Amino acid sequence: MSQEVKPTCCYCGVGCGLLIESEGDKIVGVRGDPEHPANLGRLCTKGAALHLTARPDYRLLHPELRRQRGQARQRVGWDAALDHAADRFAEIIAAHGPDSVAFYISGQLLTEDYYVFNKLAKGLIGTNNVDTNSRLCMSSAVAGYKQTLGADAPPCCYEDIALADCLLIAGANPAVAHPIVFRRIEDARAANPELRIVVIDPRQTETSAIADLHLPLRPGTDIALYNGLLHVLLGDGLVDRGYIAAHTEGFADLERTVAAYPPAVVAEICGLDQGDVIKAARWFGTAGATLSLYCQGLNQSSHGTHNNVALIHLHLATGQIGRPGAGHFSLTGQPNAMGGREVGGLANLLSAHRDLANPEHRDEVARLWGVPSVPAAPGRTAIALFVALQRGLIKAVWNACTNPAQSLPDQAEVRAALQAADFVVLQEAYGNTDTAAYADLMLPATTWGEKEGTVTNSERWITHLRPAVSPPGEARHDWQIVVDFAHRLGGRLGQPLTEKLFPYRSAEAIFNEHRESTRGRDLDITGLSYALLDAAGPQQWPLAEGASHGRQRLYEDGVFPTGSGRTRFVKVEHRSTAENTNATRPISLLSGRLRDHWHGMSRTGSVARLFNLDDEPLLSMHPADLRERTLAAGDLARVGSARGDIVVRVKSDDGLRRGCAWLPMHWGSQFMSSAGVNALTTSARDPYSHQPELKHAAVAVEAADLSWQLVILRKAGGGQLAALPLLDKARGLLPEFAFASVGLYGRAEPLVILRAAHTTALPASRLQQIDALFGVDDDAAAIVYVDHRRQISKRAVAPDGELVGVRLAGETQAQTWLREVMADNTLDAELIRWAVAPIGQRPGKLQPRSRVVCQCADITAAQTAADIEAGATLAVVQDQRKCGTFCGSCLPEIRQMISAQPLLARGEGALRQHREGA
C-alpha cells in the first residue's frame, strides 16, 4: 500500500517541499509540494530525481572497524563499534586533554542532530572543537550579518523577489545553483517588464543572460565595486540621511573611506566600464525597492566577510531594508546550514545565536544544560582543525555527513592530516566517499527520506520532516548515534551528568530543548512544536510563545539586535585575492556549481540523467587564452597551482574574462584520477569568518602531453541499477591513468563512460583485460579495427544488431556521436561499422542530434517543434513530454517556439533567428 509524506529536498538551502510516495520500505516517486511556501510545487532536476537515489547502492549498511592501520575494516556490531570509539576518545582525552579531539559535521544534518553534536563537544567533553562544512559556504555571510545587523538573521523572503523594482545578483548564479529561486526571478521579470536586473560576476552565466546590466568584475575586487557604488549614491544624493541618522552608526567613517573610490578608480580596479558603475549605482538608488541576492562569489574569499558587509552597506545607506521588495538576502548553500547556525554548530557559536566569546552567553548555555561551565577557549574552525590534525595537536576526528577528503581546499594537506590522525570516525550514509578510505571506524547513518527532525531554509522557514521509509540495514539516525556514544563516553570520563545531559528518546525531545534555548533571543521559536508544524505546515522564525505566526521580514521597525539597537557601518577597504597571478601562474581559476550535480556527487553521481548536461569536468577558458596555449576545445590540459596539479579537458567560453578559467567543484577521486579542483585551491581564509578562498587560485595552464587516449562506452542493459556495477569497474581503473574520468549518460538504458589518457599506449594484453572487464570481448559479436603503426585499436560489440559496447584506443573522435546514438539506439547495421572507422568522424548519413531544449526530460528542439506543429499547447507539451515540469528553465524558450509556430516549417535556424531578433 502506498503512502505519502512531506519532507524537504536535501540539496540546497532553497528548502523545497516534497511529496514522497513510498510503497512499503521503498521510495517510488517524488514531486514538488504545491503547499510548501518555498517552492509552491516546483522542483529542479536534482530534486525531481531524488527517488532514483533512494536505493541501497553505495549505502553503508553496518558498522565497520579496523583496529590497526593497514588492516581492512571488518563488520562489527553497534555495541562493539561505539564501545571502541568511546575507549579511544577517552584514552586520548585522558592523555592529551579535551582539545585533542574534534568533530567535523555538516549542513546536511537535521537541527536535532546538530544540537546533540554541539552538546557532546561543548557540554560533555569540554572542547569547542566542533565545526561544520557550512564554514566552507556560509560563514562569511554569518559574520557579515553579525558585523552589521548584530545577528545572523536574513531579513528578507522569497516573496520580495516579486516586489522588487531593482534586483542585484552578486557572486551568485541562481539559474544553476538555486533554480527554483531563479524561477521566481523569471516570474518577476514577466510580471514587471520594468524590473531592472544587475548581475555582478566575473563570467557570463545562465543568470547574467537575463540581466539588463552585467558587471564582469575582476576576481576579488568586490569591495572596491561596492564602495564605488556607495560613492556614486552619495554624490547623487541617493542615500537616506534620515534613515542613517535614526537607525545606524559609523557612517561618517565609512563616508570618508568611500571618498577614495570614485567611478574612474573603481573601473580601473575592477576592469569595468566607468559608465556601467554609475548606471548600477543609480538603478540601485532610484528604485522604489532594491533587493540583493548573493552567494559563494562573495563568501568564498579571503575577505568574504567584508565583501558581504560592503554590499549590506548599500542597503543601510539607502534605507533599502525591512520593507517589501527591499533588503540583502544571502542564498544559503546547504539544506540546513541555517539550522546548524541556530544551534551553535560552529566552533565560535553557541545555541540560539549566542557567541562563544561572550561570558554571559557561555553562562546562559551552561545553566540551560546543567553543566558547571562551557569552555572559553576558541574551537578550531575547519581549516585549522585539519592543520592541527596533521601536526598532532588533535589526535582524533569524528566526521559526520561530510567528505573533507573532497570538499576542503588544499587536498594534499587534508589527506595527509587524515592519514596522520590517531583515530578517524566517519558517520555516513554512503560507504564510498573519498573520506571513507581514511576511516578507522565507519558508522552507518540514515539519510533523506528516512529521518525525522527539522530543517530551516534560507528565508527562515522551519519544516518538520517525517520518515517515508525505514532505515536500510543497521543504519541509525545521527542523533541516536551521538546520544548512544555520549552515554558510553561519559561513563569512561567519569561524568556523573551524562544521563541528564542526554536524556533523549526521540528527536522531538531534542527539538523541545533547543526551542527553550531560543527564549528571548532574536530567533525565538518558543511558539513552535512538532504538532504545530504538522498541523499548520512550515513556519518562519521568530515565532515566540503566544504569537500566531512568524515574521516574513525582519527589522521593519529599524531596531537591530546590537547593543545600541542601531545597525553598524564598518570601515572596509579593497583587498586583492589571497593569491595574485604572475608570470608563472597567470590564470585566475574560479570554481563553482553545475545545475545537475551536488557537492561531491555521492548522491547525484548514481543517477544517469543527471550526467546528461555535464558528464565530465571541463575547464572553461576564453578562446584567446586557449589559442595562446595551442589548445582547442576537447584537448587535455594540465592545470597547476602552488599546491598541486590536475589534468582536465578544456572548453572554449567567450563569456569568461581573458586571464580567467572556470572549473566545476563536484568531481573528486570517485569520478576522476585526481582530487579535482580542490587539489589546486588555497586554504587562505577570511580573518573573521575563517572561510577559505575556494573561489580563486592562481594557476598555470598548459597542454598535457598525453597523446594516447582511451574511451569506453558500455550500455548497461537492465536500466539504472545495472549501470552501477559497471560504473564501479570504471572507477577501479582511475588510478591507472594520468587522466581519467568516469560518468553515466542517458535515461532508461544508461551508458557508462570512461575517458582516459596516458603518455604511452597500454599493451595489447592490458587492453584485452579491460575489454573483458567491460564485456566487450565477445569476438563473435565484435567489429574490430587495429592499426599497430599508429597504436590505434578499436572494438565495437553489437550482438543481435544492437551496439552495446565500444572501446576506442589511440583515436577517440567518434565518442561524441557514439554517445548520442548509443543512448538513443539509433544505429543501423551499416552505421555500426562507423564505430571502428580509422578516423571516427560522424557518418555523413547520420544527422546531428537536435539541440536539447529540456535537459531535465532530455527533450530536443525537434521533438518539441513536432509537437507544436501538430497543435500541442504548452500544457500538452508539459503533460506529454514533461518539459518545464522540473526546474522550468526551458519554459521561456518553449513559449517562444509556440508563439513562433508559423516559422517551424523553416527549421531550427529560422527559430533561432526569431529568438535572437526578439
Helices and strands as residue ranges (DSSP letters): E 2-5, E 18-23, E 26-32, H 45-48, G 50-53, E 64-65, E 74-75, H 78-96, G 98-100, E 101-105, H 111-119, I 120-125, E 130-132, G 133-136, H 139-148, H 160-163, E 166-170, H 174-177, H 179-191, E 196-200, G 208-210, E 213-215, H 222-235, H 241-247, E 248-249, H 251-258, H 263-270, H 274-286, E 290-294, H 296-299, H 304-318, E 327-330, H 337-342, E 349-350, E 354-355, H 359-369, H 382-391, E 396-400, H 404-407, H 411-420, E 423-428, G 434-438, E 441-444, E 453-456, E 461-465, H 478-493, H 498-501, H 507-517, H 530-536, E 539-540, E 567-568, E 587-592, G 604-606, G 608-611, E 618-621, H 623-628, E 636-641, E 644-652, E 660-664, G 676-679, E 697-703, E 708-715, H 720-733, G 734-736, E 739-745, E 751-758, H 764-773, G 779-781, E 782-787, E 792-797, G 799-801, E 805-809, H 815-824, H 829-832, G 833-836, E 852-854, E 859-860, H 861-869, H 874-881, H 891-899, G 901-906, H 908-917
